[in-house]
Amino acid sequence: MITIIAGTNRKDSYSLKVAKYYQKQLDLKGYGSEVISLESLPDNFIVSDLYGARSDAFQSIQDRITTSTKFVFIVPEYNGSFPGVLKTFIDSCLFPDSFVGKKAALVGISSGKYGNIRGVEHFTGVCHYLNLHTLPLRIHIPYIKQELNDELDFFKEDTLRFTDQQISAFIAF
Ligand SMILES: Cc1cc2nc3c(=O)[nH]c(=O)nc-3n(C[C@H](O)[C@H](O)[C@H](O)COP(=O)(O)O)c2cc1C
C-alpha cells in the first residue's frame, strides 16, 4: 500500500492539495493509495503519543503507517526546512515498524522561490537515518500558489512532466 503524507497540520494547506493530486495520478496509473494529512493528528499528540504513549486516535494512523510499504511525503517549506510537526509525527511513530526498510518519494513545495530544496535535503537525512530508502528523483515546486488550476490539478507543462516522471519512477522503485 502506498500512503501519501501531507506534511503539515496547517488548515487548507497546499500540501494536502498536492497530496490529493498525487493520489489522483496514482489512481489513473492503477495504483490505489491513501492520504494521511497531519491535520488529522490528535490535537494533543505531543502529550498523548510521544515516548511510548499511544492514544486510540493515533493508533489508527499508526496501523495505516505500519501496513504501508511505500510513502510519498509532501514536504512544505517552513522557515527554510521541513515543518516541526512532521518531525514530531515521525518521532511519535513506532520504531522500527513504521519506516525502516521501506521506500519513500519526496516532494518539496513552497510559496517562495526555492521549492524547499533545503528542507527536502534535511528530511532526506532523517529518512536515511531511518533506513527509509528515498527515490533519487526528488521534486521541488516553488511558487505553489500559482501551480494549481480550479480543479486543483497541476497544469504547467514542466510541472506535469516532472511529477509524472517521479510518479512512474516511484511505482517502479
Ligand atoms: C511557519 C511557516 C513558515 C514558512 N516558511 C517559509 C519559508 O521559509 N520559505 C517559503 O518559501 N515559504 C514559507 N512558508 C510558506 C509555505 O511555503 C506555504 O504555506 C506553502 O503554501 C506550502 O505550505 P502549506 O502546505 O502550509 O500550504 C512558511 C509557512 C509557514 C506556515
The ligand as an SDF file (V2000), in Angstrom:
LIG
                    3D

 31 33  0  0  0  0  0  0  0  0999 V2000
    5.5420   28.5600    9.7680 C   0  0  0  0  0  0  0  0  0  0  0  0
    5.6960   28.7780    8.2930 C   0  0  0  0  0  0  0  0  0  0  0  0
    6.9620   29.0520    7.7720 C   0  0  0  0  0  0  0  0  0  0  0  0
    7.1300   29.2510    6.4000 C   0  0  0  0  0  0  0  0  0  0  0  0
    8.4050   29.4510    5.9040 N   0  0  0  0  0  0  0  0  0  0  0  0
    8.5830   29.5470    4.5610 C   0  0  0  0  0  0  0  0  0  0  0  0
    9.8920   29.6350    4.0100 C   0  0  0  0  0  0  0  0  0  0  0  0
   10.8890   29.5960    4.6970 O   0  0  0  0  0  0  0  0  0  0  0  0
   10.0150   29.7360    2.6590 N   0  0  0  0  0  0  0  0  0  0  0  0
    8.9290   29.7520    1.8200 C   0  0  0  0  0  0  0  0  0  0  0  0
    9.0830   29.8450    0.5990 O   0  0  0  0  0  0  0  0  0  0  0  0
    7.6790   29.6440    2.3150 N   0  0  0  0  0  0  0  0  0  0  0  0
    7.4790   29.5250    3.6580 C   0  0  0  0  0  0  0  0  0  0  0  0
    6.2100   29.3710    4.1660 N   0  0  0  0  0  0  0  0  0  0  0  0
    5.0670   29.3600    3.2480 C   0  0  0  0  0  0  0  0  0  0  0  0
    4.7570   27.9260    2.7710 C   0  0  0  0  0  0  0  0  0  0  0  0
    5.7500   27.5130    1.8600 O   0  0  0  0  0  0  0  0  0  0  0  0
    3.3710   27.9620    2.1660 C   0  0  0  0  0  0  0  0  0  0  0  0
    2.4250   27.9560    3.2300 O   0  0  0  0  0  0  0  0  0  0  0  0
    3.0810   26.9280    1.1200 C   0  0  0  0  0  0  0  0  0  0  0  0
    1.7250   27.0760    0.7440 O   0  0  0  0  0  0  0  0  0  0  0  0
    3.3050   25.4800    1.4720 C   0  0  0  0  0  0  0  0  0  0  0  0
    2.8390   25.1680    2.7540 O   0  0  0  0  0  0  0  0  0  0  0  0
    1.3560   24.6870    3.1510 P   0  0  0  0  0  0  0  0  0  0  0  0
    1.2810   23.2080    2.8470 O   0  0  0  0  0  0  0  0  0  0  0  0
    1.2560   25.0230    4.5880 O   0  0  0  0  0  0  0  0  0  0  0  0
    0.3560   25.4480    2.3080 O   0  0  0  0  0  0  0  0  0  0  0  0
    6.0120   29.2010    5.5400 C   0  0  0  0  0  0  0  0  0  0  0  0
    4.7360   28.9420    6.0640 C   0  0  0  0  0  0  0  0  0  0  0  0
    4.5750   28.7200    7.4170 C   0  0  0  0  0  0  0  0  0  0  0  0
    3.1970   28.4040    7.9540 C   0  0  0  0  0  0  0  0  0  0  0  0
  1  2  1  0
  2  3  1  0
  2 30  2  0
  3  4  2  0
  4  5  1  0
  4 28  1  0
  5  6  2  0
  6  7  1  0
  6 13  1  0
  7  8  2  0
  7  9  1  0
  9 10  1  0
 10 11  2  0
 10 12  1  0
 12 13  2  0
 13 14  1  0
 14 15  1  0
 14 28  1  0
 15 16  1  0
 16 17  1  0
 16 18  1  0
 18 19  1  0
 18 20  1  0
 20 21  1  0
 20 22  1  0
 22 23  1  0
 23 24  1  0
 24 25  2  0
 24 26  1  0
 24 27  1  0
 28 29  2  0
 29 30  1  0
 30 31  1  0
M  END
$$$$
